[in-house]
Amino acid sequence: MHRQNRVDPFGGLQAVAARGSLMGNRGILHDPTGGIRRTHAHRSWVTCRLDFRGRKQQVMAPGAYTQLFFLDEATAFAAGHRPCGECRRDRYRDFCAAWCAVHGDAEPGRSLPQTIDRQLHQARIGRNGVKITFAARPGELPEGTIFVAAGRPVLVWNDSLFDWSFDGYTRRRSPVPPEVDVLTPAPIVALLRRGWLPGAAPE
């Protein structure tokens, strides 16, 4: 039986076999039996390396944070996660530099990561726990953005569209509507417009 800790581009947690290429953290989401009880425990939604300095962890250990897994960075961004400042430090620094270039420096009284986490949280999930989206024309979305068409996540990449799944991408053959709901939070889409791209792509 698979654990419910695989993240889709909607930010939802699913029980599937695919492990993915990145791990993530939103705090302790599971109960002692391993059942998911909430969507997040704090605002710092990060993505981590699968392996770091030989550290070993028990998945969903009682009282420990819930390990989440993502297909790739584009998926993690769509769900509203940012790079971890410890195990992905270089990527995190690049992300912060891109963020400051687009959105400005830290807010008064807050550190830069606190500022990023607060603004991302406002753009990714409502107080009712529902994913926040915004409408846009597919042809105007930058590379690396994920939107939804006919209920399916679709990635914009290299002037093409790819249907997303936990196992990877397939080139989309069917048309998409003239206007779609974008899953990637608006602050991250703004970074993508400046050419800051996810670290993974369809083959």
C-alpha positions in Angstrom: 0.0 0.0 0.0 1.4 3.3 -1.1 1.7 6.3 1.3 -0.3 9.4 0.6 2.7 11.7 0.1 3.1 12.2 -3.7 2.3 15.8 -4.6 0.4 16.7 -7.8 0.5 20.2 -9.4 -2.7 21.1 -7.6 -0.8 20.7 -4.4 -2.8 17.7 -3.4 -1.3 14.6 -1.8 -1.9 11.3 -3.6 -1.0 7.6 -2.9 0.8 6.4 -6.0 3.9 4.3 -6.7 6.0 7.0 -8.4 8.6 8.4 -6.2 9.8 11.4 -8.2 13.1 13.4 -8.3 12.6 15.8 -5.4 11.5 15.5 -1.8 9.6 18.3 0.1 8.3 19.5 3.5 5.3 21.3 4.8 5.7 20.2 8.4 3.9 17.3 10.2 0.8 16.4 8.2 0.3 12.8 9.3 -1.0 11.1 12.4 0.7 8.2 14.2 -0.9 5.7 11.7 0.5 7.5 8.7 -2.9 9.0 7.7 -2.8 12.6 6.3 -4.7 15.0 8.5 -4.0 18.4 7.0 -2.5 20.1 3.9 0.3 22.0 5.7 1.6 22.9 9.1 3.5 26.1 8.3 4.2 28.5 5.4 7.7 27.3 4.6 6.9 24.8 1.7 10.3 23.7 0.4 11.7 21.1 -2.0 14.8 19.1 -1.0 17.2 16.6 -2.6 16.4 13.0 -2.2 19.9 12.3 -0.8 21.9 14.7 1.4 25.0 14.0 3.3 24.1 10.4 3.8 21.1 11.2 6.1 18.7 8.4 6.6 15.0 9.0 7.6 12.1 6.8 8.4 9.2 8.0 6.1 6.3 9.4 8.1 7.9 8.6 11.5 5.7 9.6 14.4 6.3 13.2 15.4 8.6 13.9 12.4 7.8 16.0 9.4 5.9 14.4 6.5 8.3 13.6 3.6 6.6 14.7 0.3 7.7 13.7 -3.2 7.5 15.5 -6.6 8.0 14.4 -10.2 10.2 17.4 -10.8 10.7 21.1 -10.0 8.0 22.3 -12.4 5.5 20.2 -10.4 6.9 21.5 -7.1 6.6 25.1 -8.3 3.0 24.5 -9.4 2.2 23.1 -6.0 3.7 26.3 -4.4 7.0 25.0 -3.1 10.4 26.8 -3.3 14.0 25.3 -3.0 15.3 24.4 0.4 18.0 26.7 1.7 20.1 23.9 3.2 20.3 20.8 0.9 19.6 22.8 -2.3 21.5 25.9 -1.3 22.8 27.0 -4.7 19.4 26.6 -6.2 17.9 28.5 -3.3 20.3 31.4 -3.8 19.5 31.6 -7.5 15.8 31.5 -6.6 16.2 34.3 -4.1 18.2 36.4 -6.5 15.5 36.0 -9.2 12.8 36.8 -6.6 14.5 40.0 -5.5 15.0 41.1 -9.1 11.3 40.6 -9.8 9.5 41.3 -6.5 12.0 43.4 -4.5 13.8 42.8 -1.3 12.5 41.6 2.1 9.5 43.2 3.6 10.1 45.5 6.6 10.5 43.4 9.8 10.8 40.2 7.9 13.7 38.2 6.5 13.8 37.4 2.8 12.7 33.7 3.3 9.9 34.9 5.6 8.8 37.4 2.9 8.9 34.8 0.1 7.0 32.2 2.2 4.3 34.7 3.1 3.8 36.0 -0.4 3.8 32.5 -1.9 1.4 31.2 0.7 -1.1 34.0 -0.1 -0.9 33.0 -3.8 -1.0 29.2 -3.5 -3.8 28.2 -1.1 -6.8 29.9 0.4 -7.9 29.9 4.0 -10.4 27.3 3.0 -7.6 25.0 1.9 -8.5 25.3 -1.8 -5.8 25.8 -4.4 -5.6 29.4 -5.7 -5.4 29.7 -9.5 -5.7 32.6 -12.0 -7.0 32.8 -15.5 -4.7 33.3 -18.5 -4.3 32.6 -22.2 -2.1 29.5 -22.8 -0.1 31.2 -25.5 0.9 34.0 -23.2 2.2 31.8 -20.4 6.0 31.4 -20.0 8.0 28.2 -20.2 7.8 26.1 -17.0 4.2 27.1 -16.2 1.6 24.4 -15.4 -2.1 25.1 -16.1 -5.1 22.9 -16.1 -7.2 21.9 -19.2 -10.2 19.5 -19.0 -9.1 18.7 -15.5 -5.6 17.7 -16.4 -2.3 19.5 -15.6 -0.5 20.7 -18.7 3.1 22.0 -18.8 4.3 24.8 -21.1 7.8 23.8 -22.4 9.9 24.7 -25.4 7.0 26.2 -27.3 5.0 23.0 -26.8 2.4 21.6 -24.4 2.8 18.4 -22.3 0.2 16.5 -20.3 1.5 15.8 -16.8 1.3 12.6 -14.9 3.1 11.1 -11.8 5.2 9.0 -14.3 6.2 11.9 -16.5 5.0 13.9 -19.5 3.5 13.2 -22.9 3.2 15.7 -25.7 -0.3 17.0 -25.8 -2.2 16.4 -29.0 -5.6 17.8 -28.2 -6.3 21.6 -28.2 -6.7 23.6 -25.0 -9.3 26.3 -24.3 -8.5 29.9 -25.2 -8.4 30.7 -21.4 -7.2 28.3 -18.7 -6.7 28.2 -14.9 -3.0 28.5 -14.0 -1.7 26.2 -11.2 1.8 27.7 -10.9 1.4 30.6 -8.3 1.5 34.1 -9.9 4.7 35.1 -8.1 6.6 32.2 -9.6 5.1 32.7 -13.0 6.5 36.2 -12.8 10.0 34.7 -12.3 9.4 32.3 -15.2 8.6 35.3 -17.4 12.1 36.6 -16.7 13.6 33.4 -17.9 14.2 31.6 -14.5 13.3 28.0 -15.4 12.5 24.8 -13.5 15.4 22.4 -13.2 13.7 19.6 -15.1 11.9 19.2 -18.4 10.1 16.7 -20.6 12.3 14.4 -22.7 
